[in-house]
């Protein structure tokens, strides 16, 4: 962890204390969507006999990854199992890659858009397998046009890859190239998915019609109303960002849309996920660590807007539920393209039947959550949620008094001349955690797994910034 991280978190502790964790989801040009049933795209794909079968013994065994269905195909006709090997979709594949411990190959299937152009406003050197704006130009998402595993897929062998349609790739993690990464990037480099081969592909599937979703909606653009039911209905949107947003909203629910790298102010997947949750009346998005970060961090776009009223003492989950259940205009979401030029804004209006929201009990542990804080250098959403949930179940840390939690992938070392606590003998370091309390204290911990649970080892600093543990 570096000093800038702690300075940023300290600033956020002050901001969150002043704002009482309050926020509203008023649409802005930078946030893309406020807060914010459909079916996945279908195709007529089949298993081509021309592709050489992989060697089953070199893959993750089928028993290691549950596909959750006896149907040999996903709803969009991408195979669930190929030659006895399970096929993961992009979102589960990202979490699976984070949990791998060796280079055993596995399969991931989705929809590719090839390598569309993307701008890199800030160029700086990065390790070969560290995510950057130039590292993940091969998109593989849940539907055509969605970024999905952007920043996670690498093709160092320069294989010839399909540019459109459905595809199943053989990938592995823990590539030898990861050894070239410095310590601060090593976890991300170990989890990078290296493309080994194309195991299945169906470029014709990209043109196949999709079934009509259970909850079509209307999209108003430049005074014209458009009924959105399938992918082709999004074709009128010439803005790549708005087109990706429209495609995302056609997926079954917000979980199928959001990617592990969310949330970011310019993410079409995150804006589509929020919109889908609002259209469906699905409050479960509020419990997700990505939404808690979106509501907590001013830099994410979820900070209070002018004229907004926050609930005193309410945390991000409570505020999210309040804003979802009580939008300014029920059944209407204004969406602005954050990638458009300031002098030429582009916006659309989503119109949908207002849903009925359930009444849910308040969460006892609802501090502000900052994860990720630094782009590309943080734990996955699943790993962050695991650490935050463990904090809630650690009574010795006083969770009732915690007001803000920051999670970072780099472990902490002790400040000079201070004694360093010992870890449990079988402990394995996960992430570092900075915790702010209502009385103004800020404590730092390393999250360590031992005996199947997570414990927190406090790192003394003596008032100084802790140093990275390399």
C-alpha positions in Angstrom: 0.0 0.0 0.0 1.3 3.5 -0.7 1.0 6.8 1.1 -1.4 8.2 -1.4 -3.9 5.5 -0.7 -3.9 6.4 3.0 -4.2 10.1 2.3 -7.1 9.5 -0.1 -8.8 7.3 2.5 -8.3 9.8 5.3 -9.9 12.4 3.1 -12.8 10.1 2.4 -13.3 9.5 6.1 -13.8 13.2 6.5 -16.1 13.4 3.5 -18.2 10.5 4.6 -18.4 11.8 8.2 -19.7 15.2 6.9 -22.1 13.6 4.5 -23.2 11.0 7.0 -22.8 8.5 4.2 -25.7 10.2 2.4 -26.0 10.2 -1.3 -28.5 10.3 -4.0 -28.6 8.8 -7.5 -29.4 11.9 -9.4 -28.2 11.4 -13.0 -25.2 13.5 -14.1 -23.1 13.7 -17.2 -20.3 11.8 -15.3 -22.3 9.1 -13.6 -24.1 7.8 -16.7 -27.2 6.6 -14.8 -29.0 7.2 -11.6 -29.8 3.9 -10.1 -30.4 2.9 -12.9 -37.1 -9.5 -16.8 -35.4 -10.2 -19.7 -33.7 -13.1 -21.4 -30.2 -13.7 -22.6 -29.4 -13.6 -26.3 -30.0 -16.8 -28.2 -28.1 -18.3 -31.1 -28.2 -21.5 -33.2 -24.6 -22.4 -32.3 -23.5 -26.0 -32.5 -20.3 -27.8 -31.6 -18.1 -27.7 -34.7 -16.3 -31.0 -35.3 -13.3 -29.3 -36.8 -12.0 -28.0 -33.5 -9.5 -30.3 -31.9 -10.8 -31.5 -28.5 -8.7 -30.4 -25.5 -7.0 -33.0 -23.3 -9.5 -33.5 -20.5 -6.8 -34.5 -18.0 -5.1 -31.1 -18.3 -8.2 -29.1 -17.4 -10.0 -28.2 -14.3 -12.1 -31.4 -13.7 -15.8 -31.0 -14.3 -16.6 -31.6 -10.7 -14.5 -28.6 -9.6 -16.9 -26.1 -11.2 -20.7 -26.5 -11.0 -22.6 -25.4 -14.1 -25.9 -25.5 -12.2 -28.0 -27.0 -14.9 -28.5 -30.3 -16.8 -29.1 -28.3 -20.0 -26.0 -28.7 -22.2 -26.4 -25.1 -23.4 -26.8 -21.7 -21.8 -29.9 -19.8 -22.9 -27.9 -18.0 -25.6 -26.7 -21.5 -26.9 -23.1 -21.2 -25.7 -22.3 -24.7 -24.4 -22.2 -25.2 -20.7 -19.8 -28.1 -21.0 -17.3 -28.8 -23.8 -15.7 -32.2 -24.1 -16.5 -32.9 -20.5 -15.1 -29.6 -19.3 -17.4 -26.9 -17.7 -17.6 -23.6 -19.5 -17.7 -20.5 -17.2 -19.3 -17.3 -18.3 -17.3 -14.0 -18.0 -18.4 -12.9 -14.5 -17.9 -16.2 -12.7 -14.7 -16.8 -14.7 -13.2 -13.6 -13.2 -13.9 -14.8 -9.7 -12.6 -18.3 -10.5 -9.4 -16.8 -11.9 -8.9 -14.8 -8.7 -9.1 -18.0 -6.7 -6.8 -20.2 -8.8 -3.5 -21.3 -7.3 -1.8 -22.8 -10.4 -1.8 -22.7 -14.2 -4.4 -25.4 -14.8 -6.4 -24.4 -17.9 -10.1 -23.8 -17.8 -12.8 -22.7 -20.3 -14.6 -19.4 -20.5 -17.4 -18.6 -22.9 -19.1 -15.4 -24.0 -19.7 -12.9 -26.8 -16.8 -11.1 -28.3 -16.6 -7.8 -30.0 -13.0 -8.3 -31.0 -10.7 -5.3 -30.3 -12.7 -2.1 -30.7 -10.8 1.3 -30.6 -10.3 2.8 -27.2 -8.6 5.9 -26.0 -5.8 5.9 -23.4 -5.7 9.5 -22.0 -2.8 8.6 -19.7 0.1 6.5 -21.0 2.5 5.0 -18.4 4.6 1.9 -18.4 2.9 -1.2 -16.9 4.0 -4.8 -16.5 3.1 -7.2 -19.3 0.2 -8.8 -17.4 -0.9 -5.8 -15.3 -4.3 -4.5 -16.4 -4.2 -1.1 -18.2 -6.2 0.7 -20.9 -4.2 -1.1 -23.6 -4.0 -4.6 -22.1 -7.5 -6.0 -22.5 -8.7 -4.9 -25.9 -10.2 -8.3 -26.6 -13.7 -8.0 -25.2 -15.6 -11.1 -24.0 -18.9 -10.3 -22.4 -22.3 -11.8 -21.5 -23.8 -10.3 -24.7 -22.4 -8.6 -27.8 -21.0 -5.2 -27.2 -20.4 -5.6 -23.5 -16.8 -5.3 -22.2 -17.0 -8.2 -19.8 -13.5 -9.4 -19.3 -11.9 -6.2 -20.6 -8.5 -5.9 -18.8 -8.4 -9.5 -17.8 -7.8 -11.4 -21.1 -4.3 -11.4 -22.6 -3.1 -12.8 -25.9 0.8 -12.8 -25.6 1.1 -15.5 -28.3 -0.9 -13.2 -30.8 -3.3 -16.0 -31.6 -5.8 -15.4 -34.4 -9.1 -14.8 -32.5 -12.7 -14.4 -33.7 -13.8 -10.8 -33.9 -17.6 -11.3 -33.6 -20.0 -13.8 -32.2 -20.1 -16.4 -29.5 -16.8 -18.1 -28.5 -15.3 -20.4 -25.9 -11.7 -19.8 -25.0 -9.2 -22.1 -23.3 -7.3 -19.9 -20.8 -4.9 -20.3 -17.8 -3.7 -18.1 -14.9 -0.4 -18.0 -13.1 1.5 -17.6 -16.3 5.4 -17.5 -16.1 5.2 -13.8 -17.3 3.6 -13.0 -13.9 7.1 -13.4 -12.4 8.1 -10.3 -14.2 5.6 -8.2 -12.4 6.6 -6.1 -9.3 5.2 -7.0 -6.0 2.4 -4.4 -6.1 1.0 -6.0 -9.3 1.8 -9.6 -8.6 -1.7 -10.6 -7.5 -3.3 -9.1 -10.6 -0.7 -10.7 -12.8 -1.2 -14.1 -11.3 -4.9 -13.8 -12.0 -4.5 -12.6 -15.6 -6.2 -15.0 -18.0 -3.9 -16.0 -20.8 -5.6 -17.1 -24.0 -4.3 -20.5 -25.0 -6.7 -21.6 -27.8 -10.2 -21.1 -29.2 -12.2 -24.2 -28.4 -15.5 -23.3 -29.9 -16.9 -20.5 -31.9 -20.0 -19.4 -33.8 -19.6 -16.1 -35.6 -23.0 -16.5 -37.2 -24.6 -16.4 -33.8 -24.0 -12.6 -33.6 -26.7 -12.1 -36.2 -29.2 -14.5 -34.6 -32.4 -12.9 -33.1 -32.8 -12.8 -29.4 -36.0 -13.8 -27.6 -38.3 -11.1 -26.4 -37.4 -10.3 -22.8 -40.1 -10.6 -20.1 -39.8 -6.9 -19.3 -39.3 -4.8 -22.5 -39.1 -1.0 -22.0 -39.1 2.2 -24.0 -36.1 4.4 -24.8 -36.7 8.0 -25.9 -33.9 9.5 -28.1 -34.2 12.9 -29.7 -37.9 13.0 -29.3 -38.5 9.5 -30.8 -39.7 6.6 -28.8 -38.1 3.2 -29.3 -39.4 -0.1 -27.9 -36.5 -2.1 -26.6 -37.0 -5.9 -26.7 -33.9 -7.4 -28.4 -30.5 -6.5 -29.5 -31.5 -5.2 -32.9 -33.7 -2.6 -31.2 -30.5 -0.9 -29.9 -29.0 -0.4 -33.4 -30.3 3.2 -33.7 -27.9 4.3 -31.0 -24.7 5.5 -32.8 -22.9 6.3 -29.5 -20.9 3.2 -28.6 -21.4 3.9 -24.9 -25.2 4.2 -25.2 -25.3 1.1 -27.5 -23.4 -0.9 -24.9 -25.8 0.4 -22.2 -28.8 -0.6 -24.2 -27.4 -4.1 -24.9 -26.7 -4.6 -21.2 -30.2 -3.8 -20.1 -31.4 -6.8 -22.2 -29.7 -9.3 -19.9 -31.7 -11.2 -17.3 -30.8 -9.1 -14.2 -28.2 -6.7 -12.8 -25.9 -9.5 -11.7 -25.5 -10.7 -15.3 -24.6 -7.2 -16.4 -22.1 -5.9 -13.9 -18.5 -6.8 -14.3 -15.8 -7.3 -11.7 -14.1 -4.0 -12.7 -17.2 -2.0 -11.9 -18.0 0.6 -10.7 -16.5 3.3 -12.7 -18.1 6.6 -13.8 -17.8 5.8 -17.5 -18.8 2.1 -17.3 -21.7 1.2 -19.6 -22.1 -2.1 -17.8 -22.4 -0.5 -14.4 -25.0 2.1 -15.6 -26.9 -0.7 -17.3 -26.8 -2.9 -14.2 -28.2 0.0 -12.0 -30.9 0.7 -14.6 -31.9 -3.0 -14.8 -32.1 -3.2 -11.0 -34.3 -0.1 -10.9 -36.6 -1.4 -13.6 -36.9 -4.8 -11.9 -37.3 -3.3 -8.4 -34.3 -5.4 -7.3 -32.9 -4.1 -4.1 -30.2 -6.8 -3.9 -27.9 -4.5 -5.8 -27.7 -2.3 -2.7 -26.0 -5.1 -0.7 -23.3 -5.6 -3.4 -19.9 -4.2 -2.5 -19.7 -2.4 -5.8 -22.8 -0.4 -5.1 -21.7 0.3 -1.6 -18.5 1.7 -3.1 -20.4 3.7 -5.6 -22.6 5.3 -2.9 -19.6 5.9 -0.6 -16.9 7.4 -2.8 -17.4 10.9 -4.1 -15.0 10.1 -7.0 -17.3 7.3 -8.2 -20.3 9.6 -9.0 -22.5 8.6 -6.1 -21.7 11.6 -3.9 -24.6 13.9 -2.9 -25.8 16.2 -5.7 -26.7 19.9 -5.1 -30.0 20.1 -3.4 -30.0 16.4 -2.3 -31.2 15.5 1.1 -29.4 12.7 2.9 -30.7 10.5 5.7 -28.6 11.4 8.8 -26.5 8.5 9.9 -27.6 6.3 7.1 -25.1 4.0 5.4 -24.7 3.3 1.6 -27.1 0.3 1.7 -29.8 2.3 3.4 -29.3 5.2 1.0 -29.3 3.0 -2.0 -32.6 1.3 -1.0 -34.1 4.7 -0.3 -33.2 6.1 -3.7 -34.2 3.0 -5.6 -37.6 2.8 -3.9 -38.3 6.6 -4.2 -36.9 7.8 -7.5 -37.6 11.5 -8.5 -39.7 10.4 -11.4 -41.1 6.8 -11.0 -40.8 4.9 -14.2 -38.3 7.3 -15.8 -34.5 7.2 -15.8 -32.4 9.9 -17.5 -29.2 8.5 -19.0 -26.3 10.7 -20.2 -23.4 9.4 -22.2 -20.3 10.3 -20.1 -18.0 9.8 -23.0 -19.7 12.5 -25.2 -18.0 15.9 -25.7 -19.2 18.5 -23.1 -20.4 20.8 -25.8 -22.3 18.0 -27.6 -24.1 16.0 -24.8 -26.0 12.8 -25.8 -28.8 11.5 -23.6 -31.7 9.1 -23.7 -34.6 8.5 -21.4 -35.6 5.1 -20.2 -39.4 4.7 -19.6 -40.7 1.5 -17.9 -43.6 0.4 -15.7 -42.7 1.3 -12.1 -42.1 -1.9 -10.1 -43.2 -2.7 -6.5 -40.2 -2.7 -4.1 -40.0 -5.0 -1.2 -39.7 -3.8 2.4 -36.4 -5.0 3.8 -35.0 -4.9 7.3 -32.2 -2.5 7.9 -28.6 -3.8 7.8 -26.9 -3.6 11.2 -23.4 -3.3 9.6 -23.6 -0.5 7.0 -20.4 1.6 6.9 -19.1 3.4 3.9 -17.0 1.0 1.8 -14.2 2.0 -0.5 -13.2 -1.0 -2.7 -11.6 -0.5 -5.2 -10.0 2.8 -4.4 -7.1 2.6 -6.8 -7.9 1.5 -10.4 -6.6 -1.9 -11.5 -4.7 -2.5 -8.2 -7.4 -3.8 -5.9 -9.1 -7.1 -4.9 -12.0 -8.4 -6.9 -15.5 -7.5 -5.8 -16.0 -11.0 -4.4 -12.7 -10.8 -2.4 -13.6 -7.4 -1.1 -17.1 -8.5 -0.1 -15.6 -11.5 1.8 -13.3 -9.2 3.8 -16.1 -6.7 4.6 -18.4 -9.5 5.7 -15.7 -10.9 7.9 -15.4 -7.5 9.6 -19.1 -7.5 10.4 -18.6 -10.8 12.2 -15.6 -9.7 14.2 -17.0 -8.4 17.5 -13.5 -7.7 18.9 -13.1 -5.0 16.3 -16.3 -3.1 17.3 -18.2 -3.3 14.0 -21.0 -1.2 15.4 -18.7 1.8 15.6 -17.1 1.4 12.2 -18.0 4.2 9.8 -15.8 3.5 6.8 -13.8 0.5 5.4 -11.1 0.7 2.7 -9.8 -2.5 1.2 -6.6 -2.7 -0.9 -4.9 -5.7 -2.4 -1.4 -4.8 -1.1 -0.5 -6.1 2.3 0.9 -3.7 4.9 4.3 -3.8 6.7 5.0 -2.3 10.1 6.4 1.2 10.5 10.1 1.4 11.3 11.2 0.7 14.9 7.7 -0.7 15.8 7.1 -4.3 16.8 5.3 -6.3 14.1 2.6 -8.8 15.2 3.0 -12.4 14.1 0.4 -14.1 11.9 -1.2 -17.4 12.7 1.2 -20.3 11.7 -1.0 -21.3 8.8 -2.1 -17.8 7.9 -2.2 -16.6 4.3 -2.4 -12.9 3.6 -5.4 -11.6 1.6 -5.7 -7.9 1.5 -5.0 -4.9 3.7 -7.9 -3.0 5.4 -8.1 0.5 6.7 -10.9 1.1 9.2 -12.3 4.4 10.3 -14.3 4.7 13.6 -17.0 7.1 14.8 -14.6 8.5 17.4 -12.1 9.5 14.8 -9.7 6.6 15.1 -8.2 5.0 12.0 -6.7 1.5 12.3 -4.9 -0.6 9.7 -5.1 -4.4 9.4 -3.9 -7.2 7.2 -6.7 -9.7 6.5 -5.4 -13.2 6.9 -7.1 -16.6 6.2 -6.5 -19.3 8.8 -8.5 -22.4 9.6 -11.1 -21.6 7.0 -11.9 -18.1 8.3 -10.6 -14.6 8.0 -8.9 -12.9 10.9 -7.5 -9.3 11.1 -3.9 -8.6 12.3 -3.5 -5.0 13.4 -0.5 -3.2 11.9 0.9 -0.6 14.3 2.0 2.6 12.7 2.8 5.0 15.6 1.0 7.7 13.6 3.1 7.2 10.5 1.9 5.8 7.2 2.5 2.0 7.0 4.7 0.6 4.4 4.0 -2.0 1.8 4.9 -5.6 2.7 7.1 -7.0 -0.1 
